[in-house]
Amino acid sequence: MSHDDQTVSYPERMTVKKRPRIRRRQLKEWRTGCLFLLPAVLFLIFTSLYPLSYALYLTLFRWDLKISPERFFIGLDNFAYAAGDSQFHSSIWVTLTFVVVTVTVEVILGMAIALLVTREISYGRVARSLLLIPMVMTPVVVGILWRILFNPDFGLVNYVLSLFGADPTKLLWLGDPDLALWAVMITDIWEWTPFVVLVFVAGLTSLPVDTFKAARIDGASSWQIFWKISLPLLKPVILVTVLLRFLDAFKVVDTVYVMTYGGPGNTTKLLSFFIYETGLKYFNIGYASTVSWIFIVLMFALTFYLIRERQRSEQF
């Protein structure tokens, strides 16, 4: 035995021998994990990364299939055209109005309903079950349903309003430029408020009960408990819910397609519907790709802001 072997103790020699085995085992586990993840990664590459990259590439070309199947390199001219396109600007304004109004109403109404159904009442579970009905319906079916309800001749909405003295012949919900967007927003609120309610119910039921008992003992009112305790504790849940609803509201296409097809005029032409119409109706692929990427950047900025606000709320 050499002098070096004598200076190394037995446990240390065993540790030195085990290290290569541990590293080989870790390397084998890493390769196995990568092998299992490979199908999902390839699927995401072919369904997300490649289409996005190709759409970014097409923003540099004028490719209008109605005129010619050939593409012509124009650089950043599509972005310059978008900067001066009045229809594009109108669709952004309509989209922001739609998203802000629907998400705000859904959050406020969802919180109110969640506070109601979380009380110890006999019909609480039944109410939660009924709330699932609008969520399980496809947006196309929801659009058709509300198109029938908004019908000026036999629709239920005008009939109910006529009981309060309104003139049904003047309430052309889907044909009046002043009412069409409100009709689409009412439809979206009816469909997705249950989702907000269910998320808030889960958040409310997970709050610590001892904190509320202590507040009641100290004489706090129900409003003070909600405003000072429940709402701050629910802030991360609210931010996540708002983020999810913002992302979904920006992508609404099918409901608008079924109910108004972007009309009358451009009053209900959301940005997502504008992209669909530009690319799949007028076949202006280059410009549709440009607007799509502008839409993606706006969504990324909004998502980044909401995620950062959520992280700040968790720190405090």
C-alpha angles and dihedrals in degrees: 000000000000126000091252092055091050092054093053114079122228097252090050092051089051091050092051091051093048097051097074089048092051091048092049090049092050091048090050092050090048091052091047091050091049090049092054092045094048097085092051092046092049090048091052091046094053096040102037117008097044096046091048092048092046091048089051088051091051092055087077094059139067103229112167109165092195090064105031138345089226125094124228123201111237103159114215096347091112090060091047090051091049090053090061100033109117093196090054091050090048092051091052091052092047090048094050091048092049095047097045095046097043097044093045093050092043093052095046095042092042092053092049093050092044091054089050098049094043091064119100096264129142096238096046096103092044090052091051091051093050090051089066093066098081091044096055092051117093116244091244091057090046090051093050091047094052092042087061091045091052093048107128094217105046105359120132094225095062091042092056092046090050089060087064094050102270121142108240093199091064096048103082095163099182096032101046114086089214095052106032096081091046089053091053091046092050089052093051092046091051092049101045106030089085089060090055090046093053093048092049092046089055090049095048094048091052095056117109111267095204091065092057093046091052091049092051091049089053089054101255116160124233091257092050091049091051096044099040102033115014098042097049091047090049095049095101090049091048093050092050091048092049090049093052093046093047091053092048095044092053090055099053110135111132097057092051091045092054099040108037110350088227095306168165084062107316097317095117099027101125120195092254091052090047089056091048092049094047095048105032103028104034094023094223092150098172095052092042089054090050093052090045092056092047086052091050092051091050091049092048092051092049093047092048091051094050093046091051090050090051091052090050091051091052091051092056 
